[in-house]
Amino acid sequence: MNTIFFYISLVFYSLATIFYLSYLIVFKKIYIKIGFYLLLTGFLCHSLALGFRIAEAGYFPVTNLHESLSFFPWAIIFVYILYNLKNPIPILGIFVTPLAFSSMFIASLFPNIIKPLPPILKSIWLPIHVVFAFLGNAVFALAFCGGILYLIQERALKNKRVKGIYKIFPSLESLDAINYRCLTIGFPLLTIGIITGSIWASYAWGSYWQWDPKETWSLITWFIYAILLHERLTVGWRGKRAAIMAIFGFLVIIFTFLGVNLVLYGLHSYNSW
């Protein structure tokens, strides 16, 4: 059942992406509304897929590339829906939906196989650690989308081309506020994710820190966002500089999430399980 709902959600995400992107051509808000409801329907189906997989596998589904690439977009859309309900900026969906769909599509290319977990992964710390880590990354994904929007809008204003598509973009102040809100929410989540991972490592390997490539790059990611938060609070970093840092930080997250697991061999590598 998890496979069926996975592909149903993939279809809804693709349709949501089409409607959101179509808004850039026709400028009719109905496309945004339809896109959001398609995204919401896809999210519900995706949630069912994850629920069925947990029931079928008996563990939290983030232990291989297919599962991780599937859970990541679920977390991104979850965060986007919550943010959109409280601080509606529907235009963010133009970037969120392609990002989520791309991750789901790539996940569909990897084997959807349920295998017995290695003893080291059979721990209550698995869901605790990964939920905080993925939610933190999802919040930063939203900051990434807001950062791209900021740079596009800032360049349009600089070149005095505020017409057509640029008129539907939020103000620079609103986009900078997204950056700051995401930073203040995502950073604590990322911090808790690293702390719970260290506690789990202590139980699993007898040490809180192994300087495994995944741990090292997670720490690098933490420092990037710590610097951005510190500079915003003390020096007053805002606008373009903060947007660029948000984009750069998320690219480092992507490398930590995928590149380290695929390129650098370590305790967190999928091929080591």
N, C-alpha and C positions, 0 to 999 in steps of 0.2 A: 504493500500500500504506500509505503514511503516514496517509492520510485514514481508511482502514478501521480501523487500530489506534487512531487518535485517538478515533473514536466508540465503539469498544469500551471503551477506558479511561474515557471519559465515562460510559458506562453503569455500569461497575463503581464509579466514584467516587460516582455517585448512589445506588447500592445500599448502599455503605459508609456514606454519610451517613445513609440511612434507618435502618440498624441501630444506628449510634452514637446517633442521637437517640432511637431507640426504647428504648434503655437507660434514658433519663431517665424513662420511663413504667413500664416493667416491672421495672427493677432486677435483671435477670438477666444475670450475667456472660457467658453464652453469646452474647449479642447483641454484646458488646464484641469477643469472639474472632472471631465471624463477620465483624463489621465490619472488623477488622484484616486478616483474610485476603482479604476483598474489596478492601480498599485496596491490599494488597500485589499482588494480581493485576492490579488497575488500573494500578499503578505499573509493573509489568513490561510490560504492553501499551503504556503510555505511553512507556516507554523504547524499545520497538521502533518506535513511531511516530516518535520523534525520530531514531532511527538510520536509518530508511528515508528520512526527509526530508533528512537530511544527505547520504545517498547520492544521492538524486534531485536535490537542489539544488546540491550541491557546496560548500556553506558552512554555517557554524553557524547554526541557525535561530532568530535573535533579531533580525531586521531589520525586522519590521513588527508591527502590533498582534496579529494572530493568533498569530504565532510567539512573541512575548514573553509574551502572556497564557497561552500553552500551556506555555512553559518555566518560568515562575514557579511554578505549582502542582507541577510535577515536582520543582523544587528544594525546595519546602516539604515535600512528602511524603518526599523523600529524607532530609532533615534529621530529620523526625519519626520515621521508621523507625529511623535510626541512634540517635537519642536514646532511643527506646522500648526498643531492644534492650539498652542499657547502663543506663538509668535508667527502668525501666518505670513510666510514669504514664498508663495507657491512657485515662483520662478526658479527657486533652487532645485526643483524637481527636474529641470532641464539637464542638470548635471548629475543629480543623484540617481535618476532612473537608468541612464546609460552605464553608470559605474556599477550599480547593483546587477543589472542584466549581464554585463560583461563578465563579472565574477561568476554568476550562475551558469552562463554559457560555457566558460572554461571548466567549471566543475563538472558539467555534463560530459566533458571529453575524457575524464578520468574514470576508472572502474568504480562502479557503485557496489562494492563488495563489503559485506560485514564479516570481519575476522575476529577471533577471540583476542581479547586484550592481553598484552604482556603484563605480568604481575605488577610491574612498577607503575603502570597506569591505572590500576584498580585502587583508586583512592578518592575519597570525598573531596580532596583538594583539586581534582581535575575540573569539575564543573565550576567550583568557586573561583579558581584561578583564571580559567579561560573566559568566563562570563565577564568579569571585571576588565580583563585585558581587551577582549573584543569590543565591549561597549565603549571603552576609552578610545580605541582605534576608530570606532564608528563615529564618535563625536568629532574626532579630528578629521574624519572624512568630510563631515559637514563644513568644518572650517576650511578645508581644502577647496570645496566647491564655492564657498563664499569668497575665498581668496582669489579664485579665478575670475569670478564675477566682478570683484573689486578692480582688478587690473584692467579688465575690459572696459568697465565704466569710466575708470580714471583716465584711460587713454582717450576715450571718446570725448570726455569733457575737455581734456587738454587740447585736443585737435578741433574742438568746437563742432562736433558731429553728433549732438544730442538730438537725434531724430530717428524715426523708424523704430528699429529693434531696441535702440538704447533708451527710448522713452519708457519701455516696460520694465527696465532694470530698476532695482531699489536704489536709494540714495547711497552715497559713499558712507555716510554716517551709519545707516542701517547695516550695511555690509561689514563695517568695522565693528559694530556692536555684536554681530554674529561671531566674528573672530574672537572677541573677548569672552563672550558667554561660553563658547565652545571650549576655550582655553581653561576657564575656571571650573568647568565641569569635567572635561576630558583628563586634565592633569591629575586630579585626585583619583579618578578611576584607574588611570595608568599606574599611578603609584601603588594603589591597593593591589593591582594585578601583579606587579613586581614583588611586593611584599609576600603575598600569598604564594607566589611561585617559589620564593626563597624558603618559606616554611615547608612547602611540599618537598623541595629539594633536600631539606634537612632530614625529612622522614625517609625519602627514597634513596638518597646517596650518602647520607651521614654528614652533609655539609650544606650550609646555607647558600654558598656561592662556589661554582666550579670554574668560572671564567669560560664556560661553554660559549661558542660563537653566538648562539641565540641570546644568552644572558648578556653578553658584551654589547651586542647591538641594541638590545632592549634598554640597556643603561645609556647608550649613546642617544637613543631616541628621547629618553627621560631628560637628559641634560639639555637637549635642543629646546624642548618645551619649557623646561625650568628657566633657561636663559630668556626665552620669549616672555614668559610670565613675569620674571624679575624686571626685565627692561620696560615692560608695559606699566608696572606698578611704581617703579622708581624713576626711570628716565622719561617715561611717557611715550614709548614707542607706539605709534598708531599708523593707520593708513597703509600706504604702499609697502613700507618696510615690514610691517606686521603680516600683511597678506603674503608677501614673498616667503617669509619665515614659516607661515602656516602651510604653504604649498611644499616647501622644501622638507618640512617635518613629516608631512604625510608620505612623501616619496621615500623617505628613510623608513617609515613604518612599512611600506610595501616591500622594501628590500628585506627588512627584518622578518616580515611575515612569510614571504615567498623565497626571496633570493638566498637567505641564510640556510633555509631548509633544503634547497635544491642544489646549491653550489658548495656550501661549506659543511663538511661532515662534523657532526657533534652529537651530543646526547639527545638533542631535540630533532635530529634529522629523521625524516620519515623512513628512509631506507635503513635506519638503525633499529627499527622496531620489529 
